[in-house]
């Protein structure tokens, strides 16, 4: 049985879920939501969840195709030709979904950097009007600066983490799809 593509995806998905559950139990998710003023990290996490499910469906479909391809070796030439046609159509659909997945994974890095810029803008926006002799004003600026830097760091961490995890998933899918194509070309 050739379900190793799906099983590798499942391993990454389960580890992501366990990690998210631990973070939630420790209160880290609630803190992150409360402290990210830009809310970009919520968008990234939601998109990561959706794309993980989509990648899982594609991984399962590819695993099924690999299994069907193995079964076609023991059939007549006509049946094998029909199975090959179906596999070609399905591989093309998976390739298109794969391209979208890679694009979104790379977009997570960009969204994290946008959140970083927003956070630093929030941190330093009151610097020009700061009166160093007014202690109350200085305390207010330091609080605003802390919130901005927190937003910057949270969005960077979430963007990099989710982007990297999604790239692992799509690398698994890409590698398996290319191996099917290479096997077909060798015949």
N, C-alpha and C positions, 0 to 999 in steps of 0.2 A: 504494500500500500504506500502510495506516495503522498501522504498528507503532511509531510514535514514542513512545507511552506506555511500551512495553516497553523501547525503546532508551534512553529517559531513565532508567528504573529501572536498566538494566544499567550505564549510566555511573556512577551513584552506587554501585552494588554493587561494580563493578570498582575504583573509586577507594578505597572502604572497604577492599577486600581488599588493594590495593597498600599503602595506609597501614598496615594491620595487619601486613603482611609486613615492611615496613621497620622498624616498631617491634619486631617479633620479632627480626629480624636484629641490631638494635642492643642487644638484651637488655632493652628497656624493658618488654615484657610479663612476662618472668620477674621483674624487679624489682617491678613492680606487684603481681603475685600474692604475692610474698614480703612486701611491705610493707603490704598492705591486711589489717589484722587482722580486719576485719569480714567480708571476702570478698564484700561486696555488689557490688564491681566485676566479679567473675567472673560473678555472677548476671546483671548487666546486660549484659555482653558476650555471654553465651550466649543470652539472650532476644533481643538485637539480631540475632544471626546467624539465629535461627529466624524472627523476624519479617521479616527481609530476604528470606528464601527465600519465605515466605508472600506477601509483597507482590509479589515477582517473579512468582509464579504468578498472582496476581490481575491484575497488569499485562499479562501475556501473554494471559490470558483476555479482558480488556477490549480489547486490541489486536485479537484475533481477532474479537470482536464488532463492532468498528468496521469491520473488513475485510468481514465477512459483511453488515453493513448497507449498505456500498457496493455489494456484489454484488447485493443484493436489489432495487436500483433498476432492474435490467435483467431482472426476472423478472415472472411473471404476478401478478395481485393476490392470488390464493389463496396462492401460494408466499410472497409478501411478507408476508401476514398471519401465516402460520406462523412465519416468521423473526422478525417483530416480537414474537410471543408468547414465543419462546425468548429473545430479547434482553431482554424485560421481566423474565423469571424470573432470568436471569443477572445483570442489573443489580441486582436486589434482593439476591441473594447477595453480590455484590461490595460493596454498600453496607453490609451487616452486617459483613463482614470488615473493611471500611474503618473502621467505628466501633470495632471491637476494636483495630485498629492505632493509631488516634489515642489511645485510652485507654492502651495500653501505652507509647506514646511519651511521653505526659504522666507516666506512672508512673515512667519513668526519671528524670525530674527529681526526683520525690518520693523515690525510692530514693537518689539522690545526696545529697539533703538529710538523709535519715535517717542515711546513712553519715557525713556531716559532723558531725551531732550525736553519734553514737557516738564518732567520733574525738576530738571536743573533750571528751567525758566521760572518755575514756581519758587524754587529755592532762592533765586537771586533777583526776583523782580522788584523787591523793595529796597535793594541796596543803594540806589541812587538817592532816595529820600531819607536814608538813615541818618539820624542825628546821634552821634556817639555819646553826647553828654546826657541824653535822656535814657535812663536805665529802663524805664517801662517800655519805651519804643524798641530798645535793644532786645529785651526779653521777647517781645512780640515778633521781631524779625527772626530771632533764633528759632522760635517755634515754627514759623513759616518755612524757614530754611530746612529744618529737620523734616517736616512733612514733604517738602519737595524732593529731598535726597532719598527719603524712604520710598516715594513713588518711583523715582528713577531706578533704584536698586531692585525693587519688586518686579517692575516690568521687564527689566533686563534679565533677571533670573528666570521668570516664567517664560519669556520669549525664547531664550537659549535652551532651556530644559525641554519645553514642548517641541521646539524645532528639531532638536537632536533626537528625541524619542520617535518623532514621526519619520525622520529620515531613516532611522534603523528599520522601521516597519516597511517603508517603501524600497529600501535597499534589498530587503529580503524578497519582496515581490519582483523587483526588477531582475535580480539575479536568477530567480527561478524562471521567469518568462524568457530571458535570454538563453538559458540552458535548453529550454524546449525548442527554441528556434535553431540553436546550434545542432541539436540532435536531429532535427528535421533536415537540415542542410547536409549533414553527414551521410544521410541515406541515399 
